[in-house]
């Protein structure tokens, strides 16, 4: 192997990487890394979140009364079937 291939290729790769990464680091004379916090936008003074105890007035129930009673009957029937199946196994 020649000296260039042993030393030159790694040096060329290192030079290429440093040049390509050098573009990521930009600095201007008027700013520093500490100025980044000063330039950040300030958060709003008041939040527009709703209070915990406030409930929206336009809520509609997820199920109607008929649907609720039907669902309760179905759940009771499933529970009874499971109880009967458990008793049959024991």
N, C-alpha and C positions, 0 to 999 in steps of 0.2 A: 504494500500500500504506500501511496505517496504521502508526503507530509501534508499536502493540501487536503486530501480526503480524510486524514485523521484529525486535523485541527481546523482546517478551513470550513468544512461543511458544518460542524457544530457552531462555529463562530458565525457563519452566514445565517444559520437558522436562528441563533440568538439575536442577531442584528435585525432580522426580519420581524421577529416577535416583538422586539422592543419598539421598532418603528410602528408596527400596527397597533400595539397597545398604547403608544404615546398619543394617539389620536383620541383615546378615551379620556385622558386627563387634560382638561383645558383649564387654564387659569387666566384671569385678567388682573390687571394691576390694582383695580379698585375693590376686589372682593377676596374673601378668604373663606375657608371652610366654616369658620365660626359665624360668618354673615348669613349662612344658609338659613339658620333659625330665625333671624331677623327678617328675612325676605319671605318667610312662609306666611300664608294668609292666616289671619286671626279667626278663631272659631266664633260663631255668632254668640252674642251675650245671653240671649234667652232661647231656650229650646221650645219647640212647638209640639212637644209630646203631650198626649192626653193624660190627664190624671188617672191614677189606677182605679179609683172608685167611679169614674165616669163611664157610662155605657152608651154606645151610640143609640140614638133614638129610633133609627130605621131598621132595627133587627126584626127579622121574621123567624118564627120557630122552624127548626130543621124538619120536623115531622108534624103533620096535623094530628088532631086528637084521634081520628080513626086509624091513622097509620101507627100511632103509638100503642093503641090497644091491640091492634093486630100483631105488632111486633112482640108485645108482652105475652100474648097467647102462644105465639110460635116459640118463644124462648122457654116458657113454662113447659110446653110439650116436649121440647128437646131435653130439658132437664129431667123430666119424668122418664123419658126413654132411656137416658143414661143411667138413672138410678136403677131402673129395672134390669138393664144389661149388667150393671155392676153386681146386683144381687144374684143374677143367674150365674155369674162366673164364680162367686164365692160359694 
